[in-house]
Amino acid sequence: MNRSLALALALAAFARSAAEKSTVRISVDPRVELLSVVELLSGYERTGLITRFDVAYKKTVSEKFAAQREHRAVKLFDEMSRRGFSFDAPFAAILHFGAPPELAPRVEPSEYVCGRAGSKAKLLEFVDALRDFALASDFMKFFESQQPLYDTIVADAKTKLAGVDVSMVEAYYGDRAKSYDIFLAPLLHPGGFGPRVIGDGGVEVYSIQGPYGAAAGQPTYGTAADFRYLVWHEFSHSFVNPLVDRFADAIDETDDLWVPLRERMEEQGYGNWRNSVYEHVVRAVTVRFAYRELGDAEGKKALDDETSHAFAHVPALTEALKRYEAERDRYPKLADFFPQIVAIFDKAAAAAPVSGDAKKPKIVRTTPKSGDRAVDPAVTQIEIEFDVDMDVRGFAWLQRDAATFPEKTGDPKWTSKRTCVMPVKLAADHEYWIGVNNFGIGGFKSAAGRAAGAFALEFKTASSR
């Protein structure tokens, strides 16, 4: 089949699927609110991901649920969020379940959300704790009591969303989703999250959006232009992030580029190179949207804004996207063009080598050794040693599943600037698997901010004597 015919068939198929125009729904979701309440009670404001505006709803929540601050859901979230279950991951996870208080499973949790939680078992433990929290606090009664507020902010947002066309976004990516939902979340920061859920019926795309400000104690959500950008940016994450993850090994190899950007990225809430790449690509696409939909002046303004926020590779990415736009016969979908996007980062990394203390940390020793098939079950701790001084404020020991993760007898700790240990109790004649830094979680990183690569420590214990 020649290229022109293939493109014609692809476009015809897309046109047929788009015959029923996609629409954006907007609401306040009880799952998101339940999770937001638990985040607030856990002290999650330390991350900057809880609203700092003077919103009366925030005070109401704090007072109403004060008695639940010691609930296991709150404690568990605090523990898990410090281990990588943060930013978009908790919301992406909860959307795999139905409404509270039941939180009935509706879609099998994705590998991504299970990985970010530490394991599927850990995720299900947290969801079970949320169920108990919802029942113990009579959360749904509270949610229903706040319906007048929710109705007000949703009605205002709908007027600002009028005229925003998500089909333009779909056409640019050459793909579409099953549904598009904006959930207004009065307790969250204004940056928002763009999770997605893949079910039997297709991809569900979400934007979870905190207020942009407050007026007389009420959350406000900005202008029509803000909602246009919200659709462009947050919904783009559901198309872009999976592409970045598809090329994760190649992307992660370019993290020399993270070092000069680290401080500015962390100030904006992007704590590792993978998250920074998601943002670079999405922001480059939204710059192209501004050029195409609003004209050269607005496009240039958008480009200057992104570079002023330290998204240093957006100019090169936007130039590459212009080629994508000009060659849609060759690249019907952005997915087809994405190796060219990866090449932009490859080229930049090759031109900016990093050496010395800023090099990527490597594991030089583990105890037990990975691959050992006769480990003494009397071993009481797992050790990992790196080749450079590390940031001893964090780590990321990850489960694949509960059966292959050792029983912990204490909290992991750093015994030196290069060695981290996890106290454990091992069983005889048992297979073990322990992950280090995966699914974009960079808990093990050098003092200079470079994340260690993903690593799997696998071993088997000997039989009892």
Beta strands, then each sheet from edge to edge (+ up, - down):
strand 1: 24-27
strand 2: 179-184
strand 3: 196-199
strand 4: 202-209
strand 5: 213-215
strand 6: 218-220
strand 7: 363-367
strand 8: 381-386
strand 9: 397-398
strand 10: 407-408
strand 11: 413-414
strand 12: 419-425
strand 13: 431-436
strand 14: 455-460
sheet 1: 1+ 2+ 4+ 3-
sheet 2: 5+ 6-
sheet 3: 7+ 8- 12+ 10-
sheet 4: 7+ 8- 12+ 11-
sheet 5: 9+ 13- 14+
end
